[in-house]
């Protein structure tokens, strides 16, 4: 069985520097049950998926996992995305500074 963590992120393309930090959820967010999302600021612009790819790489680096362990679940054309981290480290929440909600946190299941 492979462990997985699902995390909601908000991508901020065109930033002067790349960073990953917790930010409050906004009223228009699809998953309003969460009080926080993981903000990911990337230098790349939102064109041809470049900002999304940069955001996935930034989250992988912040989480201390390989880029191949991070995949996009939903939100390919949206700033608000849900990502999955396969086999996350035990201290994932501390590494990301983000409390994983019960319905949106770790789960076990077969790898896809």
C-alpha positions in Angstrom: 0.0 0.0 0.0 1.2 3.4 -0.9 0.6 6.4 1.3 -0.6 9.6 -0.3 -1.2 13.2 0.9 -3.6 15.5 -0.9 -2.9 19.2 -0.6 -4.7 22.3 -1.9 -2.3 24.9 -3.3 -2.8 28.3 -4.8 -0.2 29.2 -7.5 1.0 32.8 -7.8 2.8 33.0 -11.2 5.2 35.9 -12.1 6.6 36.3 -8.6 10.0 37.9 -8.1 11.2 34.8 -6.2 10.0 31.3 -5.6 8.5 30.5 -2.2 6.1 28.2 -0.5 4.0 29.4 2.5 0.7 28.9 4.2 -2.0 31.4 3.3 -5.7 31.7 4.4 -8.3 30.2 2.1 -10.4 32.8 0.3 -14.2 33.0 0.1 -14.3 31.9 -3.5 -12.1 28.8 -3.0 -13.6 25.5 -4.1 -12.7 23.7 -0.8 -14.1 26.2 1.7 -14.0 23.5 4.4 -10.3 24.2 4.7 -9.1 27.3 6.5 -5.7 27.4 4.9 -4.1 26.6 1.5 -0.5 26.3 0.6 0.6 29.3 -1.4 3.2 28.7 -4.0 4.9 31.7 -5.6 6.8 30.9 -8.8 8.8 33.1 -11.3 7.3 31.4 -14.4 4.2 32.9 -16.1 0.9 31.1 -16.4 1.4 30.0 -20.0 1.6 26.5 -21.4 1.6 24.9 -17.9 5.0 26.4 -17.0 3.7 27.9 -13.7 2.0 24.7 -12.7 5.2 22.6 -13.4 7.3 25.1 -11.5 4.8 25.0 -8.6 4.9 21.2 -8.4 8.7 21.3 -8.4 8.7 24.0 -5.6 6.4 21.9 -3.5 8.5 18.8 -4.0 11.6 20.7 -3.0 9.9 22.1 0.1 8.6 18.7 1.1 11.9 17.0 0.5 10.6 14.5 -2.0 11.4 13.8 -5.7 9.5 15.7 -8.3 8.1 12.4 -9.6 6.3 11.9 -6.2 4.2 15.0 -6.8 1.3 15.0 -9.3 -1.5 17.3 -10.2 -4.9 15.9 -9.3 -7.2 18.8 -10.3 -6.8 22.4 -11.4 -4.6 22.3 -14.5 -6.0 25.6 -15.8 -6.7 27.2 -12.4 -4.6 28.9 -9.8 -6.2 26.8 -7.1 -5.0 23.2 -7.5 -5.1 19.9 -5.6 -1.9 17.9 -5.7 -0.9 14.5 -4.5 2.3 13.6 -2.8 3.1 9.8 -3.0 4.9 8.3 0.0 5.1 11.7 1.9 7.6 12.0 4.8 6.2 11.6 8.3 6.9 15.3 9.0 5.3 16.6 5.8 3.0 19.1 7.6 6.0 20.6 9.5 8.1 20.8 6.3 5.4 22.7 4.5 4.2 24.6 7.6 0.7 23.4 6.7 -1.9 21.5 8.7 -3.3 18.8 6.6 -7.1 18.5 7.1 -8.5 15.1 7.9 -10.5 14.9 4.7 -7.7 16.2 2.6 -4.7 14.6 4.3 -3.0 11.3 4.3 -4.7 8.2 2.8 -3.6 4.8 1.9 -4.3 3.0 -1.3 -2.7 1.5 -4.3 -0.5 3.6 -6.5 -2.0 4.8 -9.8 
